[in-house]
């Protein structure tokens, strides 16, 4: 829903950063709905680590957004999307296995490998980028940044107080909002009605996807959660592109969709 909302905003807004700022404000409002005004200020064991992890997560959220805007004109949408999604998939999985000692089954490993290949395949849209224009460094930093943003949910789930999940998200989006406002002031961008409307539209699903991810990892291993989130998102966005925006899938993309369905089955065995 977040990606679909941003797609709907194309050509209708003049300041993407202002829309993102409104989105973060909406996230904070939704966060207060869960914590309650009286429970907004956390207390008890684990407040310090929660604040630190939430702040780091917020920085990575905003940094990833800036890196996407940097990479798209230099490396194209395809490479930027692939490196972003693969970073958000590979780094959390590697850390979950090596650091937090999760032990995936062989079928789940196969399912993960299929989903990784499918992500690369489905991002292919015939776009070409010249070698002279390619910014490998920008793609590498994007890969690491999105991977770090992805793993923070697992780090909090393992090392934080599970009763402070909503506070963790509130701090995350609060820090991201502050950084976003700084960028807006530096660039001199303004907030219009369209930015306000679409910012509110994407804010609720943005908060909820983060909350549901935390909830999922309370009972489901990260080696299942992260691939399910990645490939599930791709399936929904692809179907929305076909049904809502009249996009056409290539044969490679249709094969990738079929591979994704296979990977979803294997990940859940």
C-alpha positions as CSV (number, residue, x, y, z in Angstrom):
1,X,0.0,0.0,0.0
2,X,2.9,2.3,0.7
3,X,4.4,1.8,-2.7
4,X,1.0,2.1,-4.5
5,X,0.3,5.3,-2.7
6,X,3.7,6.8,-3.8
7,X,3.0,5.6,-7.3
8,X,-0.4,7.4,-7.3
9,X,1.4,10.6,-6.2
10,X,3.6,10.7,-9.3
11,X,3.0,13.8,-11.4
12,X,0.7,15.2,-8.7
13,X,3.2,16.5,-6.2
14,X,6.1,19.0,-6.5
15,X,7.9,18.2,-3.2
16,X,8.5,14.5,-2.6
17,X,10.4,15.3,0.6
18,X,7.4,17.3,2.0
19,X,5.1,14.4,1.2
20,X,7.5,12.1,3.1
21,X,7.5,14.5,6.1
22,X,3.7,14.4,6.3
23,X,3.9,10.6,6.1
24,X,6.2,10.6,9.1
25,X,3.8,12.9,11.0
26,X,1.0,10.5,10.2
27,X,3.1,7.6,11.5
28,X,3.6,9.4,14.8
29,X,-0.1,10.1,15.1
30,X,-0.8,6.4,14.5
31,X,1.9,5.5,17.0
32,X,0.2,7.6,19.7
33,X,-3.0,5.7,19.0
34,X,-1.3,2.5,20.1
35,X,0.7,3.9,23.0
36,X,-1.9,6.3,24.2
37,X,-1.1,9.9,25.2
38,X,-0.5,8.9,28.8
39,X,1.8,6.0,27.8
40,X,3.8,8.0,25.2
41,X,6.7,8.5,27.5
42,X,8.1,5.0,28.3
43,X,9.5,4.0,31.7
44,X,11.1,0.9,33.1
45,X,13.8,-1.4,32.0
46,X,15.2,-1.0,28.5
47,X,14.3,2.6,27.8
48,X,17.8,3.6,27.0
49,X,18.5,0.8,24.5
50,X,15.1,1.4,22.9
51,X,15.8,5.1,22.3
52,X,19.2,4.3,20.8
53,X,17.9,1.5,18.5
54,X,14.9,3.7,17.5
55,X,17.2,6.6,16.7
56,X,19.6,4.5,14.6
57,X,16.6,3.0,12.8
58,X,15.2,6.5,12.0
59,X,18.6,7.6,10.6
60,X,18.7,4.6,8.3
61,X,15.1,5.2,7.2
62,X,16.0,8.7,6.1
63,X,19.4,7.8,4.8
64,X,17.9,5.1,2.6
65,X,15.4,7.6,1.1
66,X,18.2,10.1,0.3
67,X,20.3,7.3,-1.2
68,X,17.4,6.2,-3.4
69,X,17.1,9.7,-4.8
70,X,20.9,9.8,-5.3
71,X,21.1,6.5,-7.1
72,X,18.0,6.6,-9.4
73,X,19.3,9.3,-11.8
74,X,22.8,7.8,-11.8
75,X,22.1,4.0,-11.8
76,X,18.5,3.8,-13.0
77,X,15.4,2.5,-11.3
78,X,16.2,-1.1,-11.9
79,X,19.6,-1.3,-10.3
80,X,18.5,0.9,-7.5
81,X,15.5,-1.2,-6.8
82,X,17.5,-4.5,-6.9
83,X,20.3,-3.3,-4.6
84,X,17.7,-1.7,-2.2
85,X,15.6,-4.9,-2.0
86,X,18.5,-7.3,-1.9
87,X,20.2,-5.3,0.9
88,X,17.0,-5.4,2.9
89,X,16.8,-9.1,2.4
90,X,20.4,-10.5,2.5
91,X,21.9,-8.5,5.4
92,X,19.1,-9.2,7.9
93,X,19.2,-12.9,7.0
94,X,23.0,-13.2,7.3
95,X,22.9,-11.4,10.6
96,X,20.0,-13.5,11.9
97,X,21.8,-16.7,11.1
98,X,25.4,-15.8,12.1
99,X,24.7,-13.5,15.1
100,X,21.3,-14.7,16.5
101,X,21.9,-18.3,15.6
102,X,18.7,-19.0,13.7
103,X,18.8,-22.3,11.9
104,X,16.8,-22.5,8.6
105,X,15.9,-25.8,7.1
106,X,17.3,-26.8,3.7
107,X,13.9,-26.2,2.0
108,X,13.8,-22.7,3.6
109,X,17.3,-22.0,2.3
110,X,16.2,-23.1,-1.2
111,X,13.1,-20.9,-0.9
112,X,15.3,-17.9,0.1
113,X,17.6,-18.4,-2.9
114,X,14.7,-18.6,-5.3
115,X,13.1,-15.5,-3.8
116,X,16.5,-13.6,-4.2
117,X,16.8,-14.6,-7.8
118,X,13.1,-13.7,-8.4
119,X,13.6,-10.2,-7.0
120,X,16.4,-9.6,-9.5
121,X,14.3,-11.0,-12.4
122,X,11.1,-9.1,-11.6
123,X,13.0,-5.7,-11.4
124,X,14.1,-6.1,-15.0
125,X,12.2,-3.6,-17.2
126,X,14.5,-3.3,-20.1
127,X,16.4,-0.3,-18.7
128,X,20.0,0.1,-19.5
129,X,22.6,2.2,-17.7
130,X,26.0,3.1,-19.3
131,X,29.1,2.0,-17.5
132,X,30.4,5.6,-17.5
133,X,27.2,6.7,-15.7
134,X,27.2,3.8,-13.2
135,X,27.9,4.7,-9.5
136,X,29.0,1.5,-7.9
137,X,29.8,3.2,-4.6
138,X,26.3,4.7,-4.4
139,X,24.7,1.3,-4.9
140,X,27.0,-0.3,-2.3
141,X,26.1,2.2,0.3
142,X,22.4,1.9,-0.6
143,X,22.7,-1.9,-0.2
144,X,24.3,-1.5,3.3
145,X,21.9,1.2,4.4
146,X,18.8,-0.6,3.5
147,X,20.2,-3.8,5.0
148,X,21.0,-2.0,8.3
149,X,17.5,-0.5,8.4
150,X,16.0,-4.0,7.8
151,X,18.0,-5.7,10.6
152,X,17.1,-3.1,13.3
153,X,13.7,-4.7,13.8
154,X,15.4,-8.0,14.5
155,X,18.0,-6.4,16.8
156,X,15.2,-4.8,18.8
157,X,13.2,-8.0,18.9
158,X,16.3,-9.8,20.3
159,X,17.8,-7.1,22.6
160,X,15.0,-4.7,23.4
161,X,12.0,-4.8,25.7
162,X,9.1,-6.3,23.6
163,X,6.6,-4.2,25.5
164,X,8.2,-1.1,24.0
165,X,7.7,-2.0,20.4
166,X,5.3,0.9,19.7
167,X,7.7,3.3,21.4
168,X,10.6,2.0,19.3
169,X,8.6,2.8,16.1
170,X,7.6,6.2,17.5
171,X,11.3,7.1,18.0
172,X,12.1,5.7,14.6
173,X,9.6,7.8,12.7
174,X,10.3,10.8,15.0
175,X,14.0,10.9,14.2
176,X,13.2,10.3,10.5
177,X,10.8,13.3,10.6
178,X,13.4,15.6,12.2
179,X,16.0,14.7,9.5
180,X,13.4,15.1,6.8
181,X,12.4,18.6,8.0
182,X,16.1,19.6,8.0
183,X,16.4,18.5,4.4
184,X,13.2,20.4,3.4
185,X,14.5,23.6,5.1
186,X,17.9,23.3,3.4
187,X,16.3,22.8,0.0
188,X,13.6,25.4,0.5
189,X,10.7,23.1,-0.5
190,X,7.1,23.9,0.4
191,X,4.1,21.8,1.5
192,X,1.1,21.9,-0.8
193,X,-2.3,20.2,-0.6
194,X,-1.2,17.3,-2.8
195,X,1.8,16.6,-0.6
196,X,-0.5,16.7,2.5
197,X,-3.0,14.3,1.0
198,X,-0.6,11.7,-0.3
199,X,1.6,12.0,2.8
200,X,-1.4,11.1,5.0
201,X,-2.4,8.4,2.5
202,X,0.9,6.5,2.8
203,X,1.5,7.2,6.5
204,X,-0.8,4.7,7.9
205,X,0.5,1.7,5.9
206,X,4.0,2.8,6.5
207,X,3.6,2.6,10.3
208,X,1.5,-0.6,10.1
209,X,4.0,-2.5,8.0
210,X,6.7,-1.8,10.6
211,X,4.4,-2.8,13.5
212,X,3.3,-6.0,11.8
213,X,7.0,-6.9,11.1
214,X,7.8,-6.6,14.8
215,X,4.7,-8.6,15.7
216,X,5.6,-11.3,13.2
217,X,9.1,-11.8,14.5
218,X,7.8,-12.4,18.0
219,X,6.7,-15.9,16.9
220,X,8.2,-16.5,13.5
221,X,12.0,-16.8,12.6
222,X,13.6,-13.9,10.7
223,X,14.7,-16.3,8.0
224,X,11.0,-16.6,7.1
225,X,9.8,-13.1,7.9
226,X,12.3,-11.2,5.8
227,X,11.9,-13.2,2.5
228,X,8.1,-13.3,3.0
229,X,7.9,-9.6,3.4
230,X,10.2,-8.9,0.4
231,X,8.5,-11.3,-2.1
232,X,5.0,-10.7,-0.7
233,X,5.4,-7.0,-1.3
234,X,6.7,-7.5,-4.8
235,X,3.7,-9.7,-5.7
236,X,1.2,-7.1,-4.4
237,X,3.0,-4.2,-6.2
238,X,3.3,-6.2,-9.4
239,X,-0.4,-7.1,-9.4
240,X,-1.4,-3.5,-8.6
241,X,0.8,-2.4,-11.5
242,X,-1.1,-4.7,-13.9
243,X,-4.6,-4.2,-12.6
244,X,-4.5,-0.5,-11.6
245,X,-1.8,1.1,-13.8
246,X,-2.2,-1.2,-16.9
247,X,1.4,-2.3,-16.8
248,X,2.4,-5.3,-18.9
249,X,4.7,-8.0,-17.6
250,X,7.5,-9.5,-19.6
251,X,7.9,-13.2,-19.9
252,X,10.9,-13.0,-17.5
253,X,8.7,-11.2,-14.9
254,X,6.0,-13.8,-15.2
255,X,8.5,-16.5,-14.6
256,X,9.7,-14.5,-11.6
257,X,6.2,-14.3,-10.2
258,X,5.8,-18.1,-10.5
259,X,9.2,-18.5,-8.8
260,X,8.1,-16.3,-5.9
261,X,5.0,-18.4,-5.4
262,X,7.2,-21.5,-5.2
263,X,9.6,-19.7,-2.7
264,X,6.6,-18.8,-0.5
265,X,5.6,-22.4,-0.3
266,X,9.2,-23.6,0.6
267,X,9.7,-20.8,3.2
268,X,6.6,-22.0,5.1
269,X,7.5,-25.8,5.1
